[in-house]
């Protein structure tokens, strides 16, 4: 990359991603992890860190961490343990966070993303490690009113997080975004996490610096860790802004990685700028040591093997299969897979029933997803079941009626508990006998003789007007059938 | 009556006394001795009597009664109780009322015991004399100018003073055994993980263990029976069945048992002649009971105290981080303006709350532990201590492949005068010379009364056993007490 009228630069990005594991209860107690409860209502002596309370590990979190690790090709070591990371902050009631220091549960993996330079190829982004830790609470500082009081909500305290740390292998803001999208797809697909940045179930810190090529000599700018980005777009913008800022700062001060320690910068979405939060990052000493309240965790190979066997298809494999099995395009397969497991299952069931993958895929992407969007509903609670949709589309493909009539049935099904059969009946849709069609067509041709001439003179589209009239006379008339009958009669005349 | 749990139980089952009468008598004695002994940080007569009344009611109704029905038990103030303050004898927690009971307290309630109050201790269990308490010194009932030992000094003094037959203490480096020895009572540190730590306010999590204190092995075994057992809320709790301890007390015949005597401990500088003689004399008693006495050495025992004084403060520095004035405990309200200015209000609140809330010994250990865990020092101190700990455990494994029990002293000296060591931390730490080994190795150990020295102060011996072999300690301890009357000696102040 070359900045306008500057030296060529290479952007170096490493990400630290916190993924909230989708457990019912917290990492070390049985409090709920539900989002959005009133402050300080999902707490107990353990997550409050009350004197005398002790943590007990949630096995489900271990299962999910193994699953997540396998999804990003990490190895799962046979032994892992808990360590205390110590620092003072009001939202950390014990004065330490239970985390993992030197023996993380997942190590040494990778994630492939699309290569921007050549979209047919992929680029491999290394994963250094992924470790489990408990979340802290949430501090709310009332700065706006100028008062100095702060509020603390400890509901989030003890929620299980998996911190995934990438190698600094990413080379642009858009690659970082692509990495996050792929990671989110895998984690949501495997049911490991909801990965909702707005709800904090996915949080990203980006370590960014530049390698500037100054007449053949590589100069590295000081590393900045960017925090508080609350959407993928924000990550992309923040990195883009930071790249420009670092280049400008280097031009202005000439400071390199040797002159300045890593700094922490926040992202201000409204201003579109990063701002300095903390200097001298390296001076923090967390005094890690093994947590004596918890036992080391042994993970037998068998448990890893079982998790592997139960992992199922990863999104890329799934897209491949949907393409070949249902005859849909890669683009369409991708759209469906990105909607998550429930919609994929819905698609597969409907497509199998209808016997027409393409039609099912297009109906799902248009009618089904639009309705879900409008009603803010989940596919799991959708009024039209996969079996019903499949049944309906099968009839369309068979030629019982057209898409427009099918849409009427679909709308009817959304509002009632009727079966497809009943819906068709109550809408008065019935297959029209070919004799009946022929009678109808003859009537229309008799009334519009100029159409016969037009068609004979090569204007086949002239029958279109008659099809419209046919539908008015008999709503069930299949346009395709009407058209064919009309042309046949004209030819015979 | 109040010096035997078995007798308290019998009096009630025979109908000779009610729980209310017993509790009243205990409360009278506690109140009468509180001025001279100061064993308690909290008592509540009304609450105690209503609990006792409920037990009597149960008995009158013919409902099933727990194994400690109507027995007054004192609880060290480091164990959480939802109906009494739990202070750790610290200003930091002076007004702390836990919203829950420690598991051992729950178990006492289930056993229908009468919890009479909370006993004084060294602040956060850090000390060997109960002098670091923010609630004043506890005094030794045998000689009120002397310490009862510590940190469970209140828990042993209240038994020695005759106010209750049983109490619960905790032992991180000798905190049950040393004060039991100083007060002439029997005290057990169980195997690490035998008794749940849930609700025990942590000092050093890998070493802390709750244990029973009473006059006799029988009573101590009775109390352990009630509090021992696996508990899912404590991940370090051991999932092993609890044996019937009373069954171990049936025989005094020690034939076939091998007891290793730690003679080299007796030659260490500073070991009192009377202490040495008490251990040697007890060896003769065990020999008379049929045991074989073998000389045993634990080669790394010289590293016990240094290892302990790295590991325990390291864990403590972490465990005590939560006392920052933000959520509970003492919070400084009047911040020094210059601190507030230079540190900001948050950090200034932390610093000043901790400066005001903690005493000198606690601060000392937090600083030592913080240092030992710091980057660049952890390898020299904390990690090195973990290696030494493995060697120390290895010594015990080797010893127990040759003998069934280890016999030695509890402390180098009998109870020392109040004030003698309180300003000399190193001298105080040497009180733990013979006790910290069992904590580092996680094994059970018992302190047994072994007579008096020339000035009438109690002497004691210590038996140590392999993990989960409390039965062996009770068996040998009961045999010893069957052949001696040391556990029947009472201080002059004691009133039957």
Interface residues (C-beta under 8 A of the other chain):
Chain A: X45 X48 X49 X50 X51 X52 X53 X54 X55 X56 X57 X84 X86 X88 X90 X93 X94 X95 X96 X148 X152 X285 X287 X288 X289 X292 X293 X294 X295
Chain B: X79 X80 X86 X88 X93 X96 X98 X99 X100 X102 X197 X198 X199 X200 X201 X202 X204 X205 X206 X232 X233 X234 X235 X236 X314 X315 X317 X318 X320 X321 X322 X324 X326 X327 X328 X345 X346 X347 X350 X370 X373 X374 X375 X378 X382
